[in-house]
């Protein structure tokens, strides 16, 4: 069982920055990939960014060059640094993790709200 605890959401103005954190209850070396999804009001959940155990990253086109995902292995924590925030970045951001064991299992955090005002 993996527990994910997110923090760092809030209300900011367009153009400002925020950093989200996701702390895992187990060593992230036992996790194949971690990342963030977000869900805006009335929209489907969408993948924002992913980082693998090898450090490879992937971003949604809408956040490339503005968001950076990183990991601190010592703290079992993944971060999402968000720059130049836009109102369309508003939503609930969910951290997820996929375990390395077979079959892989998905775990989700409780979500953290990000609101970007224009």
N, C-alpha and C positions, 0 to 999 in steps of 0.2 A: 504494500500500500504506500502510495506517495501522496504526501500532502503538499500543496502549493499555496503559499501566502503572498498575496500581492500588496503592494503599497505604492504611493506616489501620485495617485490621481488627484485631480482638482480642477479648479476653474481658472482659466488664464485668458488673456486677450490674444487675438490673432497676431502672429509674429513672435510670440514668446515661446519659451521652452519648458519641457517637463521631463523628468526621468522616472520611469516606472521600474519597480524592482519585483522580482519573483523569487522567493526563497523556497527551496525544496527541502523536504524532510529527510531525504536520503542523499547519498553522494551522487553528484551529477555524472560521475563516471559510469553509474549504472543506468543512465538515461541516454538514449540514442539521440534524441533531439528535444529541444525546448523552443518555445516561441510564444508569439502573441497573436491572438485573434481579436477582432473588435466587432461590435454590433451597434449600429446606429439605430435610432428609433424607426421602426417600421421597415427595417432592412434586414437582410440575411447576414449571418455572421460571416466575416471575411478574414482570410489570413493576412496578417500584417508583416510579420517577420519570423524567421526561423534560424536557429543556430544548431549545428550538429555537434556531436561529441568530438569530432575532428576539427571543429572551429569554422566549418563552412557556413556561410550565411546566404539567406535568400530574402528578398523583399518584394512586397507588392509594388507595382509600378507607381501607384499613387503616393508612395512614401519614399521611394528611392531618392537618395541625395538629401533627404531631410531627417530620416530616422536611422539610428545605428543600434544594432543589437550586439550585446557582448556578454561575456560570462566571467565570473570569478569562481574558479574551481575550489578555492580554499573556503569560500563562504557558501558553496552550493547555491549560488544565486545567479540569475540572469537579469540583465538590465535592458531596458529599451529607452534610449535617449532620443527625445523628440525635439527637433528644432523647427523653427519657422512654422509653427502650428497654424492650421487653417480651420475655419468653422466646420468644414466637412470632415475633420478629424474627430469631431465630437462623437462619443459613444462609450459603451462599456468595454473595457479592455480585459480580455481573459488570457491568463497564462495557461499554457498547456505543456505537457511532457509526455514523451513516448519512451517506454522502457526498452532496454536493450535485450531483455530476455524474450524467448519465443514461447507462446505467441506474444507479440508486442501489445502493451496495454496503454491506453490513453488516460491521462489524469488532467483535471481542470482545477484552476483556482476559482475563487468566488467572484472575481471580477472587481475592477476598480473603475470608477467613473471619471471620464475626461470630458470637460466642457470647454469649448473654445468660442469665445464671444467675438463678434466682429466689431 
